[in-house]
Amino acid sequence: MAKLVLIDGYNILHRAYFALPSNLTTRAGEPINAIYGFVSMLLRIIADLKPTHIAICFDREEPTLRKKEFSAYQSQRTPTEDALKSQFKKARDVAKAFNIVTFELSGYEADDLIGTIADKAEKKVDEVIVVTGDKDMLQLVSKKTKAYFPVRGLSDTQLLGEKEVKEKLGVIPSRVVDYKGLVGDPSDNYPGVAGIGPKTAQDLLNRFGTFKGVYDHLEDVSPSVVKKLKEGKEGGEISLKLAKILKDVPIEPDFEKMDDWQVDNQKVLDLFSEYGFRTLTNRVKDVGKSIAAENQMKLI
């Protein structure tokens, strides 16, 4: 069965950076905690999900389309710490050592690259799994696409299908954008409809289906909620647009290259030696042996 895993690179790096001790460094004294967590997650993904295809998508520093559309987008976020920023190149070095395909494109977020690749992949592979801690990405979940969601830093994970997304957010995946349009997203600094919280949004969407459906049925909504909806409509419409992940980014993913990744190879072992990853070196060898054994069984 062809299974593609798409990794939200900076999201996982960010979670790893704040989940692991800052005193993890290379022999040269360079910060390495985010990379350690990133690689640890990568090995877990390979062992747990057993993908045939892997790709990693990265954000870039240039302003994105959303930032140009709404200047306050993510403006409340503090600048990326130098100790984390210094590990971004190392993440690309890790991907190169594993021979994993990477994607990044000026003006677009990793979310949009993943959305585009996942949409194309549903026609090429049997299953797509998106690795991310970003709830916005749950809109991509479908019959063929799931989300592998880290919880409690990187110490645990959840595999979310359509049923699990409904349980987590109170709406089905195809209504996540409408939900975000109503409630907004403080982490990305877009407002939603002021005064509309999760429970009210869930109720409205379960009754009327979509953001537009809610506004088409104001006569069936309580006066106090109607007042909020009318006064906050502009903020809701902006949020609706910002929340929607693009599926038409101008990239052409080569799915044949995505199945050429390798675990237990000399490039990986050399890089781990440089980083001082003794424990992860043993895990790489174990995962490599497991994959080799599974491949051998397929030939029998």
Backbone bond lengths (Angstrom), bond angles and torsions (degrees), N, CA, C in turn:
res aa  C-N    CA-C-N  psi(-1)  N-CA   C-N-CA  omega(-1)  CA-C   N-CA-C  phi
1 M - - - 1.461 - - 1.525 109.94 -
2 A 1.321 117.18 126.66 1.472 121.62 179.84 1.525 109.62 -78.61
3 K 1.327 115.60 121.36 1.472 121.11 -177.96 1.527 109.32 -130.05
4 L 1.322 115.97 119.65 1.466 121.75 179.67 1.526 110.42 -101.07
5 V 1.337 116.29 128.07 1.460 122.41 173.10 1.530 108.40 -106.54
6 L 1.329 116.13 124.36 1.467 123.01 177.48 1.529 108.19 -110.95
7 I 1.321 116.77 121.29 1.464 121.72 -174.49 1.523 110.83 -105.67
8 D 1.333 115.49 127.60 1.461 122.86 175.54 1.535 107.01 -80.35
9 G 1.337 115.65 90.17 1.454 121.84 -166.83 1.512 116.07 -53.77
10 Y 1.340 117.68 -56.96 1.460 120.05 -175.73 1.523 112.22 -70.21
11 N 1.312 117.35 -29.61 1.456 119.66 177.34 1.529 110.33 -62.34
12 I 1.335 116.53 -45.08 1.462 120.28 179.65 1.528 110.90 -69.82
13 L 1.330 117.27 -39.56 1.470 120.30 176.41 1.521 111.58 -60.27
14 H 1.330 116.28 -43.39 1.464 121.50 -179.05 1.524 110.52 -62.45
15 R 1.325 116.55 -45.53 1.468 120.52 179.38 1.523 110.58 -63.11
16 A 1.329 116.27 -41.31 1.465 120.30 -179.51 1.527 111.12 -65.11
17 Y 1.324 116.05 -40.02 1.464 121.08 -177.78 1.523 111.53 -59.54
18 F 1.322 116.32 -41.85 1.464 119.65 -177.53 1.534 112.86 -89.31
19 A 1.329 116.41 -9.49 1.468 119.41 179.93 1.525 112.16 -91.93
20 L 1.332 117.20 -22.95 1.463 120.78 -173.53 1.526 111.54 -113.80
21 P 1.328 117.23 153.87 1.471 120.79 -176.36 1.526 112.82 -59.49
22 S 1.323 115.34 140.57 1.466 120.87 -178.48 1.523 112.48 -73.39
23 N 1.348 117.16 -12.70 1.470 119.01 -178.86 1.526 112.81 -85.62
24 L 1.331 117.08 6.06 1.464 120.17 171.98 1.525 108.12 -75.45
25 T 1.323 117.21 114.09 1.469 121.15 -176.72 1.527 110.25 -137.36
26 T 1.328 115.66 164.68 1.458 121.38 172.58 1.532 108.86 -76.54
27 R 1.326 115.85 175.09 1.475 119.35 177.18 1.529 111.07 -60.12
28 A 1.339 115.38 -27.48 1.468 120.19 -179.68 1.523 112.18 -83.74
29 G 1.333 116.60 0.44 1.457 120.72 178.42 1.509 114.77 86.51
30 E 1.331 117.68 11.18 1.472 121.07 -179.98 1.528 110.33 -83.25
31 P 1.348 117.80 140.03 1.478 120.87 178.54 1.533 110.41 -58.37
32 I 1.336 116.22 138.70 1.469 119.34 -176.57 1.533 111.46 -142.41
33 N 1.354 116.92 6.73 1.466 119.23 -173.97 1.520 113.08 -64.25
34 A 1.341 117.38 -38.97 1.473 119.80 -179.67 1.520 110.22 -66.23
35 I 1.319 117.43 -39.17 1.459 121.69 179.98 1.526 110.15 -68.07
36 Y 1.319 116.63 -40.62 1.469 120.34 178.04 1.532 109.69 -58.12
37 G 1.341 116.38 -47.68 1.466 120.12 179.41 1.519 112.25 -66.66
38 F 1.323 116.15 -37.57 1.466 122.00 179.50 1.536 110.59 -62.27
39 V 1.340 115.45 -47.73 1.464 120.05 -179.96 1.524 110.68 -67.03
40 S 1.320 116.17 -40.44 1.461 119.95 178.37 1.525 110.77 -59.70
41 M 1.333 116.61 -42.55 1.457 120.96 176.97 1.527 110.67 -65.38
42 L 1.324 117.29 -40.55 1.467 121.17 179.60 1.530 110.55 -60.12
43 L 1.328 116.61 -43.82 1.464 120.15 179.55 1.530 111.05 -66.97
44 R 1.325 116.25 -36.79 1.468 119.33 177.14 1.528 110.75 -64.90
45 I 1.335 115.29 -42.11 1.467 120.87 178.54 1.532 110.55 -58.03
46 I 1.327 115.33 -47.29 1.463 120.10 -178.28 1.527 110.85 -64.22
47 A 1.340 116.40 -42.66 1.462 120.16 -178.61 1.526 112.20 -70.66
48 D 1.337 117.04 -41.41 1.469 120.91 -175.18 1.522 112.94 -80.59
49 L 1.336 116.02 -44.63 1.462 120.22 -170.79 1.527 113.32 -93.74
50 K 1.331 116.01 -21.28 1.471 121.45 179.19 1.538 112.15 50.09
51 P 1.328 116.33 58.53 1.469 119.52 -178.79 1.525 112.09 -72.90
52 T 1.312 115.65 152.49 1.466 120.55 169.42 1.526 110.05 -92.99
53 H 1.328 116.04 -27.68 1.467 122.20 -177.75 1.537 108.74 -129.38
54 I 1.338 117.02 142.44 1.470 121.76 177.42 1.528 109.26 -138.92
55 A 1.324 116.36 142.08 1.458 122.18 169.66 1.523 108.63 -145.63
56 I 1.324 115.98 150.44 1.468 121.79 177.84 1.521 108.15 -120.06
57 C 1.331 116.14 133.06 1.469 121.20 178.44 1.524 109.66 -111.34
58 F 1.323 116.21 134.76 1.453 122.28 -178.26 1.532 110.77 -118.65
59 D 1.332 115.06 149.34 1.465 121.36 169.79 1.528 108.97 -80.70
60 R 1.327 115.53 162.75 1.457 121.32 174.05 1.534 108.97 -120.15
61 E 1.321 116.35 166.87 1.461 120.37 -175.04 1.527 112.90 -81.00
62 E 1.337 118.29 -20.25 1.465 119.93 -177.83 1.527 111.11 -64.96
63 P 1.350 117.80 153.56 1.475 121.18 177.47 1.531 111.10 -56.49
64 T 1.312 116.04 139.91 1.461 120.66 -178.89 1.528 110.45 -94.11
65 L 1.315 115.51 170.69 1.465 120.25 177.83 1.524 110.82 -59.58
66 R 1.326 117.23 -36.94 1.468 120.24 -179.63 1.532 111.08 -66.88
67 K 1.314 116.48 -38.39 1.463 120.42 179.18 1.524 110.16 -65.99
68 K 1.322 115.94 -37.69 1.468 119.55 178.14 1.520 110.93 -69.65
69 E 1.331 116.46 -32.26 1.456 121.94 -179.24 1.525 111.49 -75.21
70 F 1.338 116.50 -37.28 1.467 122.23 -174.68 1.523 107.53 -141.15
71 S 1.335 117.18 101.67 1.463 121.81 -170.12 1.527 113.04 -61.15
72 A 1.340 117.52 -24.55 1.465 120.61 -179.11 1.528 112.83 -82.34
73 Y 1.329 116.59 -4.33 1.462 120.96 -177.59 1.531 110.32 -57.73
74 Q 1.331 116.17 121.10 1.471 124.69 179.05 1.527 113.70 58.72
75 S 1.341 117.07 16.31 1.470 119.57 -175.11 1.524 113.03 -71.55
76 Q 1.337 116.95 -17.20 1.458 119.71 -179.42 1.519 113.15 -81.55
77 R 1.328 116.41 -9.43 1.459 120.22 -177.34 1.527 110.98 -73.32
78 T 1.316 115.60 139.85 1.460 119.91 176.78 1.532 108.87 -73.86
79 P 1.325 117.70 151.10 1.474 120.07 179.21 1.530 111.28 -56.88
80 T 1.312 116.24 146.49 1.460 121.09 178.51 1.524 109.97 -60.60
81 E 1.321 116.46 130.04 1.464 120.72 -179.41 1.527 110.18 -63.98
82 D 1.322 115.67 143.39 1.466 120.66 -178.26 1.530 111.75 -58.74
83 A 1.334 115.88 -35.04 1.464 119.52 -178.16 1.534 111.53 -66.39
84 L 1.330 116.83 -28.75 1.465 120.63 174.79 1.525 110.69 -82.27
85 K 1.320 115.38 -44.95 1.472 120.06 -178.32 1.531 111.15 -57.95
86 S 1.325 116.28 -35.16 1.467 120.25 -178.38 1.527 112.17 -66.66
87 Q 1.337 116.79 -14.59 1.466 120.32 -177.96 1.527 113.01 -97.03
88 F 1.331 117.15 -4.26 1.467 119.73 -178.72 1.533 111.62 -62.33
89 K 1.328 116.59 -44.72 1.472 119.00 179.94 1.526 110.59 -64.22
90 K 1.323 115.83 -37.11 1.465 119.45 179.45 1.533 110.72 -61.95
91 A 1.339 117.25 -33.27 1.471 120.12 178.21 1.525 110.29 -63.85
92 R 1.320 115.83 -38.37 1.468 119.57 177.21 1.530 110.64 -69.52
93 D 1.342 115.88 -34.98 1.471 119.73 176.62 1.528 110.48 -64.29
94 V 1.323 116.42 -38.68 1.473 121.01 177.18 1.526 110.00 -61.56
95 A 1.334 115.74 -48.30 1.466 120.10 179.99 1.530 110.32 -58.72
96 K 1.332 116.20 -41.85 1.469 120.38 -179.51 1.523 110.80 -64.47
97 A 1.332 116.74 -40.82 1.468 120.45 -179.80 1.531 111.07 -63.77
98 F 1.331 116.35 -38.77 1.469 121.49 178.33 1.534 111.77 -80.65
99 N 1.330 115.98 -2.97 1.473 122.19 -176.92 1.532 111.29 59.18
100 I 1.343 115.24 39.09 1.457 121.23 178.61 1.529 109.32 -95.07
101 V 1.317 116.49 132.00 1.463 122.33 179.31 1.529 109.70 -66.22
102 T 1.327 117.45 137.10 1.464 121.36 175.87 1.529 110.32 -121.07
103 F 1.346 114.14 154.33 1.460 120.60 178.59 1.520 109.10 -133.32
104 E 1.327 116.66 139.18 1.464 123.17 169.68 1.523 106.84 -158.76
105 L 1.319 116.31 148.43 1.457 119.97 -177.40 1.520 109.80 -151.61
106 S 1.308 116.40 127.44 1.458 122.29 -178.75 1.527 110.96 -55.26
107 G 1.334 115.64 132.24 1.458 121.78 177.65 1.521 114.12 93.30
108 Y 1.329 116.55 -12.25 1.461 120.45 -177.09 1.526 110.71 -119.94
109 E 1.325 116.04 145.91 1.451 120.88 175.36 1.525 109.95 -85.49
110 A 1.322 115.19 159.92 1.462 120.15 176.95 1.529 110.76 -56.88
111 D 1.341 116.38 -33.97 1.475 120.82 177.92 1.524 111.28 -52.96
112 D 1.329 115.62 -45.40 1.466 120.77 -176.12 1.534 111.43 -71.66
113 L 1.323 116.42 -35.44 1.460 119.92 175.82 1.529 109.55 -64.60
114 I 1.332 115.82 -44.44 1.459 120.46 179.33 1.524 110.58 -64.48
115 G 1.340 116.07 -42.58 1.460 119.95 178.83 1.513 112.06 -59.63
116 T 1.325 116.38 -41.76 1.471 121.59 -179.76 1.526 111.30 -68.30
117 I 1.342 115.89 -46.32 1.465 119.42 -178.47 1.529 110.84 -66.66
118 A 1.337 116.53 -42.20 1.466 120.18 179.57 1.523 111.18 -61.01
119 D 1.326 116.13 -41.68 1.466 120.24 179.97 1.529 110.92 -62.21
120 K 1.322 116.66 -43.21 1.470 120.54 178.60 1.525 110.35 -69.88
121 A 1.340 115.50 -37.62 1.467 120.21 -175.64 1.528 112.51 -66.60
122 E 1.320 117.50 -30.24 1.467 119.41 -179.55 1.523 111.90 -59.48
123 K 1.316 116.47 -20.78 1.470 121.05 177.71 1.531 111.61 -92.60
124 K 1.355 116.77 -8.14 1.460 120.65 -174.01 1.527 113.70 -113.06
125 V 1.337 116.68 -32.43 1.463 120.47 -175.46 1.526 110.14 -123.56
126 D 1.338 114.79 171.09 1.465 119.36 -177.50 1.527 112.89 -81.67
127 E 1.346 116.02 -31.10 1.461 119.74 -176.99 1.524 110.00 -149.96
128 V 1.329 115.73 142.83 1.461 122.58 176.09 1.524 107.85 -121.05
129 I 1.325 116.74 134.36 1.467 120.67 176.51 1.527 108.31 -126.90
130 V 1.321 116.03 122.77 1.464 122.83 -179.72 1.529 108.33 -98.04
131 V 1.320 116.82 122.67 1.469 122.19 179.57 1.522 108.62 -97.70
132 T 1.323 116.36 111.21 1.470 121.18 -175.49 1.522 109.77 -163.88
133 G 1.335 115.12 157.72 1.456 120.32 171.69 1.519 111.38 -108.85
134 D 1.337 117.11 11.79 1.459 123.78 -176.17 1.526 109.91 -93.92
135 K 1.329 116.71 115.97 1.467 120.57 -177.82 1.522 112.78 -64.53
136 D 1.334 117.99 -25.92 1.465 120.17 176.12 1.524 111.18 -55.34
137 M 1.328 115.90 -33.28 1.460 120.68 -175.49 1.532 112.62 -70.75
138 L 1.321 116.76 -12.78 1.462 119.21 -179.37 1.529 111.70 -66.98
139 Q 1.327 117.31 -14.61 1.465 120.32 175.02 1.524 111.55 -66.10
140 L 1.332 117.67 -17.53 1.462 121.78 -178.92 1.524 112.83 -83.61
141 V 1.321 116.41 -13.38 1.471 120.11 -178.06 1.532 109.79 -64.71
142 S 1.316 114.45 135.02 1.468 121.19 -178.67 1.521 108.24 -149.35
143 K 1.325 116.49 -166.84 1.462 119.85 178.29 1.530 111.09 -63.91
144 K 1.336 117.65 -29.42 1.460 120.93 -177.95 1.523 113.89 -106.98
145 T 1.333 117.57 -10.78 1.466 121.43 -176.93 1.522 110.71 -118.64
146 K 1.334 115.79 131.44 1.466 122.09 176.00 1.522 109.51 -122.33
147 A 1.325 116.06 167.50 1.464 121.20 176.35 1.526 109.00 -117.05
148 Y 1.319 116.23 132.60 1.471 123.51 175.46 1.514 105.65 -101.54
149 F 1.324 116.21 106.12 1.459 122.41 -163.15 1.529 111.25 -111.29
150 P 1.342 118.03 115.54 1.468 119.69 176.55 1.529 110.45 -69.38
151 V 1.319 115.89 142.76 1.467 121.17 174.09 1.524 108.04 -132.81
152 R 1.326 115.89 155.69 1.468 121.65 -176.94 1.528 110.78 51.23
153 G 1.346 114.67 60.21 1.455 119.67 -177.14 1.507 109.30 74.41
154 L 1.325 115.90 -110.81 1.470 120.72 174.89 1.525 111.14 -127.18
155 S 1.331 117.02 11.06 1.464 120.56 -171.36 1.518 113.23 -75.57
156 D 1.306 117.94 -18.66 1.462 120.98 -179.44 1.523 108.95 -148.44
157 T 1.311 116.50 163.10 1.465 121.01 -179.88 1.522 110.34 -140.58
158 Q 1.324 115.37 158.09 1.463 122.47 174.04 1.524 108.20 -128.13
159 L 1.325 116.30 137.78 1.462 121.07 173.79 1.526 106.77 -99.39
160 L 1.332 115.90 114.75 1.460 120.86 -172.04 1.523 111.51 -108.89
161 G 1.331 114.91 120.09 1.447 121.57 170.57 1.517 108.98 -102.26
162 E 1.318 117.03 -165.52 1.466 120.58 -177.22 1.530 111.45 -60.58
163 K 1.317 117.38 -43.53 1.464 121.77 -179.25 1.527 111.12 -62.19
164 E 1.331 116.64 -44.19 1.468 120.82 -177.64 1.523 112.39 -68.76
165 V 1.334 117.27 -34.46 1.466 120.22 176.65 1.520 109.85 -64.48
166 K 1.334 116.41 -42.82 1.479 120.15 178.26 1.533 110.04 -60.66
167 E 1.325 116.83 -40.12 1.470 120.53 179.17 1.526 111.27 -68.06
168 K 1.331 117.19 -35.16 1.472 121.58 -175.68 1.521 112.19 -77.64
169 L 1.341 116.89 -43.09 1.468 120.88 -174.05 1.531 113.41 -108.49
170 G 1.319 116.48 -13.43 1.456 118.81 -179.12 1.511 113.81 83.11
171 V 1.336 117.26 3.93 1.466 122.55 176.96 1.528 108.48 -138.69
172 I 1.325 116.60 156.90 1.458 120.35 178.29 1.534 109.47 -74.58
173 P 1.350 118.64 158.72 1.471 120.65 -175.71 1.521 114.78 -53.37
174 S 1.322 117.67 -38.92 1.470 119.89 -178.09 1.524 112.48 -70.06
175 R 1.331 117.70 -5.32 1.468 121.46 177.86 1.525 112.12 -111.22
176 V 1.330 117.26 6.37 1.470 120.27 -179.47 1.535 110.74 -62.74
177 V 1.331 117.21 -40.16 1.473 120.40 178.91 1.524 110.35 -63.24
178 D 1.330 117.43 -43.71 1.465 121.18 177.90 1.528 110.67 -62.42
179 Y 1.336 115.32 -39.89 1.468 121.26 178.46 1.530 110.30 -61.69
180 K 1.337 116.30 -46.20 1.464 120.31 179.33 1.534 110.99 -66.04
181 G 1.328 116.24 -33.26 1.459 119.74 176.81 1.519 111.52 -61.01
182 L 1.320 116.24 -35.77 1.469 120.81 -179.19 1.530 112.87 -81.76
183 V 1.341 117.08 -45.22 1.475 119.07 -173.51 1.529 112.90 -94.45
184 G 1.362 117.14 -16.32 1.456 119.94 -176.68 1.515 111.58 74.36
185 D 1.327 115.92 -169.45 1.468 121.01 -179.32 1.522 109.15 -152.89
186 P 1.331 117.59 102.40 1.465 120.78 -179.14 1.531 112.99 -59.20
187 S 1.345 117.45 -32.55 1.464 119.43 -177.50 1.525 111.77 -67.94
188 D 1.329 117.23 -27.50 1.467 121.28 176.28 1.531 112.10 -104.58
189 N 1.339 116.02 -2.30 1.465 122.74 174.84 1.526 113.76 64.28
190 Y 1.339 116.55 38.92 1.464 117.21 168.20 1.524 108.72 -114.30
191 P 1.335 116.67 144.81 1.460 121.60 -157.78 1.516 117.76 -80.91
192 G 1.329 118.45 -31.50 1.456 119.30 -169.57 1.518 109.83 67.89
193 V 1.313 116.53 -159.53 1.463 122.06 176.41 1.526 107.39 -94.83
194 A 1.305 116.58 114.75 1.463 120.96 -176.90 1.522 110.84 -53.68
195 G 1.321 116.14 129.82 1.460 121.26 176.97 1.514 114.57 91.92
196 I 1.336 117.41 -8.95 1.468 120.35 178.01 1.525 108.69 -96.00
197 G 1.332 115.42 114.10 1.457 120.30 -179.73 1.521 111.73 -98.22
198 P 1.331 116.87 -179.91 1.469 121.32 -176.92 1.522 114.54 -55.03
199 K 1.317 117.62 -46.20 1.479 119.52 -176.00 1.523 111.57 -65.31
200 T 1.321 116.64 -42.79 1.471 119.94 178.83 1.526 110.00 -65.45
201 A 1.332 116.78 -42.29 1.469 120.64 179.44 1.525 110.54 -62.23
202 Q 1.317 117.25 -44.34 1.469 120.92 178.70 1.521 110.77 -59.80
203 D 1.324 115.72 -44.98 1.469 120.11 -179.93 1.527 111.26 -62.28
204 L 1.321 116.39 -46.07 1.466 120.39 -178.86 1.529 111.66 -62.80
205 L 1.320 116.42 -43.26 1.468 119.77 -177.64 1.523 111.88 -72.96
206 N 1.303 117.02 -33.56 1.459 119.24 176.99 1.527 111.47 -70.84
207 R 1.339 115.70 -23.62 1.473 119.64 177.61 1.528 112.38 -88.10
208 F 1.345 116.52 -40.28 1.472 119.70 -169.64 1.531 114.05 -118.30
209 G 1.325 117.66 -1.07 1.454 121.20 169.93 1.508 117.21 88.86
210 T 1.314 117.13 -57.43 1.463 120.82 -173.98 1.526 111.11 -135.52
211 F 1.330 115.63 170.66 1.463 121.65 174.44 1.528 109.80 -55.49
212 K 1.330 115.64 -48.20 1.465 120.43 178.91 1.530 110.66 -63.18
213 G 1.332 116.12 -40.83 1.466 119.95 179.13 1.513 112.59 -59.59
214 V 1.330 116.27 -36.71 1.472 120.44 177.73 1.525 109.64 -61.33
215 Y 1.330 116.47 -47.47 1.471 120.42 -177.73 1.528 111.95 -72.36
216 D 1.316 117.23 -21.72 1.467 120.23 176.57 1.526 112.52 -78.80
217 H 1.346 116.31 -11.70 1.476 120.08 -176.99 1.527 112.22 -126.20
218 L 1.322 116.57 37.66 1.469 119.82 -179.25 1.521 112.20 -61.15
219 E 1.345 116.48 -27.08 1.464 119.22 179.60 1.527 112.33 -66.42
220 D 1.355 116.36 -15.69 1.465 120.63 -179.48 1.528 112.17 -102.23
221 V 1.331 116.22 10.10 1.462 121.74 -177.39 1.526 109.10 -113.30
222 S 1.328 116.98 148.94 1.465 121.21 -178.31 1.527 110.58 -61.21
223 P 1.346 117.91 146.82 1.468 122.07 -177.36 1.533 113.72 -54.83
224 S 1.331 117.04 -38.68 1.471 119.09 -177.67 1.533 111.13 -66.18
225 V 1.331 116.78 -37.85 1.464 120.80 179.02 1.529 110.19 -74.31
226 V 1.340 116.72 -37.63 1.466 120.58 177.62 1.527 110.22 -58.72
227 K 1.315 116.57 -41.85 1.470 121.11 179.54 1.534 110.28 -58.63
228 K 1.331 116.47 -45.38 1.468 120.29 178.90 1.521 111.22 -65.09
229 L 1.322 116.47 -41.40 1.457 120.72 -178.92 1.534 111.63 -63.69
230 K 1.315 116.44 -41.67 1.463 120.19 -179.78 1.519 111.36 -68.77
231 E 1.330 115.81 -44.83 1.470 119.61 -177.42 1.531 112.05 -70.31
232 G 1.331 116.13 -28.98 1.468 119.54 -175.45 1.514 114.46 -104.95
233 K 1.336 116.66 14.11 1.470 119.43 -174.80 1.524 112.41 -60.70
234 E 1.315 117.76 -41.93 1.467 119.99 -177.64 1.525 111.16 -62.30
235 G 1.328 116.19 -44.82 1.467 120.16 177.64 1.517 111.52 -62.77
236 G 1.333 116.71 -36.20 1.457 121.08 178.45 1.517 111.74 -67.02
237 E 1.328 116.69 -41.51 1.472 120.02 -179.35 1.523 111.67 -67.13
238 I 1.333 116.19 -38.21 1.469 119.95 176.01 1.532 109.81 -63.16
239 S 1.329 115.48 -44.86 1.463 120.76 -178.33 1.523 111.26 -64.67
240 L 1.322 116.22 -38.45 1.462 121.42 178.23 1.525 110.21 -58.27
241 K 1.311 115.68 -43.14 1.467 120.51 -178.85 1.523 111.22 -70.18
242 L 1.338 117.52 -41.49 1.458 121.23 -178.30 1.521 112.30 -69.10
243 A 1.334 116.16 -32.31 1.464 120.47 -176.15 1.518 113.19 -75.21
244 K 1.301 117.22 -23.10 1.465 120.47 -174.34 1.530 111.33 -74.48
245 I 1.308 115.93 121.55 1.460 121.62 177.39 1.524 109.36 -79.41
246 L 1.330 115.52 133.04 1.459 120.69 -178.32 1.529 111.36 -74.40
247 K 1.314 115.05 149.42 1.469 120.44 176.53 1.527 111.27 -126.32
248 D 1.330 115.43 16.14 1.460 119.62 -177.26 1.528 112.30 -131.00
249 V 1.339 116.40 31.86 1.466 120.49 176.65 1.535 108.18 -64.33
250 P 1.346 117.23 138.96 1.469 119.91 -176.89 1.531 113.59 -74.35
251 I 1.328 116.18 71.52 1.468 121.78 173.83 1.523 107.83 -132.35
252 E 1.322 115.47 153.33 1.465 121.09 178.19 1.530 108.52 -122.89
253 P 1.328 117.47 90.68 1.465 119.80 -178.49 1.529 112.26 -66.07
254 D 1.325 114.47 135.67 1.464 120.88 177.51 1.533 107.26 -98.42
255 F 1.320 116.48 101.35 1.455 120.40 -174.59 1.528 112.49 -69.47
256 E 1.322 117.57 -24.30 1.464 119.90 177.41 1.524 110.76 -66.68
257 K 1.337 117.18 -37.16 1.466 120.50 178.61 1.523 111.71 -70.32
258 M 1.333 116.73 -26.77 1.461 120.16 -177.20 1.530 113.01 -71.32
259 D 1.340 117.46 -13.09 1.468 118.60 179.99 1.528 111.83 -102.63
260 D 1.349 116.33 16.08 1.459 120.78 -176.40 1.527 112.55 -104.87
261 W 1.338 116.92 17.26 1.469 120.52 -179.28 1.531 110.64 -71.92
262 Q 1.339 115.08 156.57 1.461 121.34 -178.58 1.525 109.01 -138.39
263 V 1.335 116.29 147.10 1.461 120.33 -179.20 1.525 111.36 -103.19
264 D 1.309 115.75 -67.94 1.462 120.59 -172.43 1.525 109.59 -89.37
265 N 1.339 116.32 77.32 1.467 119.64 177.60 1.530 109.63 -127.65
266 Q 1.308 116.89 167.29 1.464 120.76 -172.84 1.521 112.26 -65.44
267 K 1.319 117.62 -33.86 1.469 119.66 179.19 1.524 110.86 -61.94
268 V 1.330 116.24 -42.43 1.470 120.53 178.40 1.521 109.90 -64.38
269 L 1.325 117.12 -46.61 1.462 120.89 -177.75 1.530 111.22 -63.95
270 D 1.330 116.87 -38.37 1.473 120.08 178.19 1.526 111.25 -66.20
271 L 1.329 116.05 -41.00 1.459 120.11 -179.96 1.527 110.41 -66.17
272 F 1.329 116.78 -41.26 1.459 120.28 179.02 1.519 111.40 -65.58
273 S 1.313 116.06 -34.68 1.468 119.73 176.84 1.524 109.75 -64.63
274 E 1.335 116.24 -41.61 1.467 121.22 178.32 1.530 110.97 -62.67
275 Y 1.324 116.38 -38.64 1.470 120.86 -177.86 1.529 112.62 -84.03
276 G 1.330 117.63 -12.99 1.460 120.76 -177.62 1.516 113.41 78.81
277 F 1.332 117.11 30.29 1.467 122.22 -177.57 1.532 110.91 -90.03
278 R 1.329 117.90 70.18 1.465 120.67 -177.65 1.532 111.77 -66.43
279 T 1.334 116.24 -45.78 1.473 119.80 -178.74 1.520 110.74 -63.98
280 L 1.329 116.56 -42.94 1.465 120.46 -179.40 1.530 111.43 -68.61
281 T 1.334 117.37 -27.82 1.465 120.35 176.65 1.526 109.72 -61.93
282 N 1.315 117.33 -42.81 1.467 121.10 177.40 1.525 111.05 -64.28
283 R 1.347 116.18 -40.00 1.468 119.55 178.79 1.525 111.62 -64.93
284 V 1.330 116.37 -40.09 1.465 120.74 177.91 1.527 110.08 -59.01
285 K 1.319 116.08 -44.96 1.463 119.82 -179.37 1.527 111.15 -64.84
286 D 1.329 116.45 -39.90 1.467 120.24 178.48 1.523 111.30 -64.82
287 V 1.341 116.12 -44.63 1.469 120.26 178.84 1.518 110.10 -63.79
288 G 1.338 116.43 -41.01 1.460 120.74 178.65 1.520 111.95 -60.82
289 K 1.337 116.44 -42.80 1.470 120.57 178.26 1.524 110.95 -64.41
290 S 1.335 115.93 -40.39 1.466 120.46 -179.87 1.525 111.23 -63.69
291 I 1.333 116.32 -42.57 1.465 120.35 179.18 1.526 110.17 -64.69
292 A 1.348 116.00 -43.26 1.468 120.13 179.88 1.531 110.58 -61.15
293 A 1.346 116.09 -40.31 1.464 119.95 179.88 1.527 111.07 -66.47
294 E 1.341 115.86 -41.00 1.468 119.82 179.08 1.528 111.13 -64.67
295 N 1.335 116.16 -41.28 1.465 120.44 178.72 1.526 111.10 -64.20
296 Q 1.346 115.08 -37.26 1.460 119.14 178.37 1.527 111.36 -65.44
297 M 1.339 115.32 -39.57 1.464 120.18 179.18 1.524 111.10 -63.40
298 K 1.343 116.46 -35.34 1.466 120.18 -179.78 1.531 111.69 -66.06
299 L 1.343 115.26 -25.95 1.460 119.55 -179.21 1.527 112.49 -81.68
300 I 1.328 115.82 -18.82 1.475 119.99 -177.92 1.535 110.83 -77.15
